[in-house]
Amino acid sequence: MVPGNPWDGNRLGQHHLAVHLAERIPVLWVDPPISYLTPLNDASAAATLRGDRLRPVAPNIMCLSPVTVPGVTRPVLREVALRQTRRAVRRAVEALGAHVRATIVASLNDMLDVVPHAQRVFFGTDDYVAGAALMGTDARWLERLERRQLAKADIVIAVSPVLQEKWGRTRPDTHLVPNGCMAEHLATADEAPVPGDVTLPGPIAGFVGHLSDRIDLAMLEAVADLDVSMLLVGPRSPTFEITKLDALLGRRNVQWVGPKRFDELPGYLGAIDVGLTPYSQSAFNQASFPLKTLEYLAAGRAAVVSDLPAHRWLATAHVTIADTPQSFADRTLEHLAHAWRPEEDAARRAFGARHSWGARACEVERVLGLGTADDRARAA
């Protein structure tokens, strides 16, 4: 697996998918390359440079951290770093004595053919071209990389219906395997103690995620205008709507508790009564599949969400779609005023469990032909 994020970073979808795939087949996780100068700007990378470049990180998962020349984002040095990374992967495979069945690349990195004769799988997680501005990258260059991945891959997997439709114009055989959730972990939300730093009175509307340019801040402001309790959990982008966000966080009925570890999430999800997914209507968001919506449901919470194709694809009454800030706030208030019914919470958790990362891993195995007959039948 060649994702776009390191194993020791935030636990994103590819981490959870790797863990579940590793229950039945060994996984080699390849970190993005770093240089010996990286710790000058990122102190957390120092541990990677001190430790083994190839090391076990989870049951049946080995992690490779390729170390390359500085300046890996510059055109010429980027090619040098790519060659060094590819060589490091091949050496790791040889050291492990592994027979690689598939190379899954969840980025635009030119790594699909790094291991000869393995299945080449492009696992597309975003509309990379639409996100060029967010990444500060040239859209035309990203479009060339995207076309190369689609042409080189034996198998193309998209995480959202929009991406499947877009890439399906070039690759009609594109498979849809949406994002999932850690349903088993989040299902304990009702039993988890309320974190001590949550001081809002109930009922509480909650947002769990990154406060960044992807968020429609007007939707959160509209909820706060109703004077209901609103809990915000997650990191804050230092460049996102600084003045407006400061004003929102300064309201007496709004509490921001900052970023939290994944193992702490059940407690914070247990503290809220309805989950919020207020994504803006950008082209990048239209092609996304928000994990947080499924996480709310897996914890037994109703979800009020903005109008995205992924939310419509879920086709469930457990998700309430709103297309304006006022309707978003109104639907949130309706859920907060709704009398608690344990059978509704149980139904939401059951729905979330059907969309777990374990289920998604079975779907990937089916597409790749890696699972057992029972696994493939269950995924189908």
C-alpha positions in Angstrom: 0.0 0.0 0.0 1.4 3.4 -1.1 -0.9 6.1 0.5 -0.2 9.8 0.6 0.3 10.0 4.3 2.7 8.4 6.8 1.8 5.5 9.2 2.6 7.7 12.2 0.4 10.5 11.1 -3.4 11.0 11.6 -5.4 7.8 11.3 -7.1 8.2 8.0 -9.1 5.8 5.8 -6.1 4.0 4.4 -4.8 3.2 7.9 -8.1 1.4 8.8 -8.3 -0.3 5.4 -4.7 -1.6 5.9 -5.4 -3.0 9.3 -8.5 -4.9 8.1 -6.7 -6.2 5.0 -3.9 -7.4 7.2 -6.3 -9.7 9.0 -6.0 -12.0 6.0 -3.0 -11.0 4.0 0.4 -9.3 4.9 0.6 -5.6 4.1 3.7 -3.5 3.4 2.9 0.2 4.0 5.1 2.6 2.2 5.4 6.1 3.9 5.9 9.2 1.7 9.7 9.8 1.3 11.4 12.1 3.7 14.9 13.6 3.6 17.6 13.8 6.2 16.7 17.5 6.5 13.0 17.0 7.2 13.4 17.1 11.1 14.5 20.7 10.7 10.9 21.6 9.9 9.1 18.6 11.4 10.4 17.4 14.7 8.2 14.3 14.6 10.2 13.0 11.7 13.3 12.7 13.8 12.1 9.4 15.3 11.6 7.9 11.9 15.2 8.8 10.9 16.6 7.3 14.2 14.6 4.1 13.9 14.5 1.2 11.4 13.5 2.1 7.9 11.5 -1.2 7.7 9.7 -2.0 10.9 6.5 -3.8 12.1 3.8 -1.3 13.1 0.7 -3.5 13.6 -0.2 -7.2 13.3 0.8 -8.4 9.9 1.8 -4.9 8.7 5.4 -3.8 8.0 6.1 -0.1 7.4 8.8 1.2 5.1 10.0 4.8 5.5 12.1 5.7 2.4 14.8 8.4 3.1 15.7 10.4 0.0 17.4 13.6 -1.2 16.2 16.9 0.1 13.8 19.0 -2.1 11.5 16.2 -3.1 8.9 18.7 -4.3 11.2 20.2 -6.9 11.0 18.9 -10.4 14.5 17.4 -10.9 15.0 16.3 -7.3 11.5 14.9 -7.3 12.6 12.4 -10.0 15.7 11.5 -8.0 13.6 10.9 -4.9 11.1 8.7 -6.9 13.9 6.5 -8.1 15.3 6.2 -4.5 11.9 5.4 -3.2 11.2 2.7 -5.8 14.6 1.1 -5.1 13.8 1.2 -1.3 10.5 -0.6 -1.9 12.1 -3.3 -4.0 14.8 -3.9 -1.4 12.2 -4.2 1.3 10.2 -6.7 -0.7 13.4 -8.7 -1.2 14.3 -8.5 2.5 10.9 -9.7 3.5 11.0 -12.6 0.9 7.5 -11.4 -0.1 5.5 -12.3 -3.2 3.5 -9.1 -3.9 0.0 -9.8 -5.2 -1.1 -6.2 -5.6 0.3 -2.7 -5.3 -2.4 -0.3 -4.1 -1.5 3.4 -4.7 -3.8 5.9 -3.0 -2.2 9.0 -4.5 -0.8 10.3 -7.8 2.7 9.0 -7.0 4.3 7.1 -9.9 4.5 3.8 -7.9 1.9 1.5 -9.6 4.6 -0.6 -11.3 7.2 -0.5 -8.5 6.9 -4.3 -8.1 6.9 -6.1 -11.5 4.0 -8.6 -12.2 1.9 -7.4 -9.2 -1.6 -6.1 -9.9 -1.5 -2.3 -10.3 -4.4 -0.7 -8.3 -5.1 3.0 -8.4 -7.2 3.7 -5.3 -8.5 7.3 -5.9 -9.5 9.1 -2.7 -10.1 12.6 -4.0 -10.6 14.8 -7.1 -7.0 15.7 -7.2 -7.4 18.3 -10.0 -10.3 20.0 -8.2 -8.2 20.2 -5.1 -5.2 21.9 -6.8 -5.9 25.2 -5.2 -6.2 23.6 -1.8 -2.8 22.0 -2.3 -1.2 25.0 -3.9 -0.3 22.9 -7.0 -0.8 23.4 -10.7 -4.1 21.8 -11.9 -2.7 21.0 -15.3 0.2 19.1 -13.8 -2.2 17.1 -11.6 -4.4 16.4 -14.5 -1.4 14.8 -16.4 -0.6 12.7 -13.3 -4.2 11.6 -13.0 -4.4 10.5 -16.7 -1.2 8.5 -16.2 -2.5 6.7 -13.2 -5.7 5.8 -15.0 -3.8 4.5 -18.0 -1.2 2.6 -16.1 -3.5 0.9 -13.5 -4.9 -2.6 -14.0 -7.7 -1.8 -11.6 -9.2 1.6 -10.7 -11.1 2.1 -7.4 -13.0 5.4 -6.6 -14.3 6.3 -3.1 -17.2 8.3 -4.3 -19.9 8.1 -7.0 -18.7 11.4 -8.5 -15.2 10.1 -8.9 -16.5 6.8 -10.3 -18.5 8.8 -12.9 -15.6 11.1 -13.8 -13.0 8.4 -14.2 -15.5 6.1 -15.7 -15.4 8.2 -18.9 -11.8 7.0 -19.4 -12.0 3.8 -17.5 -15.6 2.3 -17.7 -14.4 -0.5 -15.4 -13.9 1.9 -12.4 -15.1 0.2 -9.2 -16.8 2.1 -6.4 -15.5 1.3 -2.9 -16.6 4.2 -0.6 -15.0 5.3 2.6 -16.0 3.4 5.7 -15.8 3.8 9.5 -14.4 2.0 12.5 -17.9 0.9 13.6 -16.8 -1.5 16.3 -14.8 1.2 18.1 -17.4 3.9 17.8 -20.3 1.7 18.8 -19.1 2.1 22.4 -20.0 5.8 22.5 -22.9 5.4 24.9 -20.8 3.5 27.4 -17.8 5.9 27.2 -17.5 8.5 30.0 -18.1 12.1 29.0 -14.7 13.8 28.6 -13.9 16.2 31.4 -13.3 19.1 29.1 -16.9 19.1 27.8 -18.7 21.7 29.8 -21.8 22.4 27.6 -25.3 21.6 28.8 -27.2 19.1 26.8 -28.6 18.5 24.3 -25.5 19.1 22.1 -24.9 19.4 18.4 -21.4 18.3 17.5 -18.9 18.6 14.7 -15.9 16.2 14.7 -13.3 17.0 12.0 -10.9 19.5 10.6 -12.0 23.2 10.7 -10.7 24.1 7.3 -11.6 25.6 3.9 -13.8 22.5 3.2 -16.3 23.6 5.9 -19.3 25.8 5.2 -18.9 28.1 8.3 -22.2 29.8 7.6 -23.9 26.5 8.5 -22.2 26.3 11.9 -23.0 29.9 12.5 -26.7 29.3 11.8 -26.8 26.5 14.3 -25.1 28.7 16.9 -27.6 31.5 16.2 -30.3 29.2 17.6 -28.5 29.4 21.0 -28.2 25.6 21.2 -25.1 24.0 22.6 -22.5 23.2 19.9 -19.3 21.2 20.5 -16.4 21.3 18.0 -13.8 18.6 18.1 -10.7 18.6 15.9 -7.8 20.7 14.6 -8.2 24.2 13.2 -6.5 25.4 10.1 -4.6 28.6 10.9 -5.7 30.3 7.6 -9.4 29.4 7.7 -11.8 32.3 8.2 -9.7 33.6 11.1 -12.0 36.5 12.2 -15.3 34.7 11.7 -14.1 31.5 13.3 -12.7 33.4 16.3 -16.1 35.0 16.7 -17.9 31.7 16.5 -15.6 30.0 19.0 -16.1 33.0 21.4 -19.9 32.4 21.7 -21.0 31.2 25.1 -23.0 28.3 23.6 -20.0 27.1 21.5 -17.1 25.0 22.8 -14.0 24.0 20.9 -11.9 21.3 22.5 -9.2 21.0 19.8 -7.8 17.9 18.2 -8.2 14.5 19.9 -6.7 11.0 19.5 -8.8 8.5 17.6 -9.2 6.4 20.7 -10.8 9.3 22.5 -13.6 9.8 19.9 -16.2 7.5 21.4 -16.3 9.8 24.5 -16.8 12.9 22.4 -19.4 11.3 20.1 -21.2 10.0 23.2 -21.4 13.6 24.5 -23.3 14.8 21.5 -26.9 14.2 20.4 -26.6 14.9 16.7 -23.6 15.0 14.4 -23.0 17.8 11.9 -21.3 17.5 8.4 -21.4 21.1 7.0 -19.3 20.7 3.9 -19.2 23.5 1.4 -20.3 23.0 -2.2 -16.9 23.1 -3.8 -16.0 20.7 -6.7 -13.5 19.0 -4.4 -16.1 18.4 -1.7 -18.7 17.2 -4.3 -16.3 14.3 -5.2 -15.5 13.5 -1.5 -17.0 10.9 0.8 -17.0 12.3 4.3 -16.0 9.8 6.9 -17.5 11.8 9.8 -21.1 11.1 8.6 -20.6 7.4 8.9 -18.8 7.8 12.2 -21.8 9.7 13.7 -24.1 6.9 12.6 -21.8 4.2 13.9 -22.0 5.9 17.3 -25.8 5.9 17.2 -26.1 9.6 16.4 -28.3 11.2 13.8 -26.5 13.2 11.2 -27.4 16.6 9.6 -25.4 17.1 6.5 -24.9 19.3 3.5 -26.1 18.2 0.1 -23.3 16.1 -1.4 -23.7 13.2 -3.9 -22.0 10.8 -1.3 -24.7 11.6 1.2 -27.5 11.0 -1.3 -25.8 7.7 -2.2 -26.2 6.5 1.3 -30.0 6.7 0.8 -31.0 6.5 4.4 -33.4 8.3 6.7 -30.7 8.4 9.4 -29.0 11.2 7.4 -30.8 14.5 7.0 -29.7 16.6 4.1 -29.9 20.4 4.1 -28.9 22.7 1.3 -28.9 26.1 3.0 -27.5 27.4 6.4 -31.0 28.1 7.7 -32.4 24.6 6.7 -29.2 23.1 8.2 -29.9 24.8 11.5 -33.6 24.0 11.4 -33.0 20.3 10.8 -30.4 20.3 13.6 -32.9 21.9 16.0 -35.6 19.3 15.1 -33.2 16.5 15.9 -32.1 18.1 19.2 -35.8 18.4 20.2 -36.7 14.8 19.2 -37.3 12.5 22.1 -34.6 9.9 22.6 -35.5 6.4 21.3 -33.0 3.6 21.9 -34.3 1.7 18.9 -33.3 4.5 16.6 -29.8 4.7 18.0 -29.5 0.9 17.5 -30.7 1.2 13.9 -28.1 3.9 13.2 -25.3 1.7 14.7 -26.4 -1.2 12.6 -26.3 1.0 9.4 -22.9 2.2 10.3 -21.7 -1.4 10.9 -22.7 -2.3 7.3 -20.3 0.5 6.2 -17.4 -0.5 8.4 -13.8 -0.6 7.2 -14.0 -4.4 7.7 -16.8 -4.5 5.1 -14.8 -2.2 2.8 -11.7 -4.5 3.1 -13.8 -7.4 1.9 -15.0 -5.3 -1.1 -11.4 -4.5 -2.0 -10.4 -8.1 -1.7 -13.3 -9.1 -4.0 -12.3 -6.5 -6.6 -8.7 -7.7 -6.5 -9.6 -11.4 -6.2 -7.6 -11.7 -3.0 -10.3 -12.9 -0.5 -11.7 -16.3 0.2 -14.9 -17.4 -1.5 -16.8 -16.7 1.8 -15.3 -13.2 2.0 -16.2 -12.4 -1.6 -19.8 -13.7 -1.1 -20.2 -11.6 2.1 -18.9 -8.5 0.4 -21.2 -9.1 -2.6 
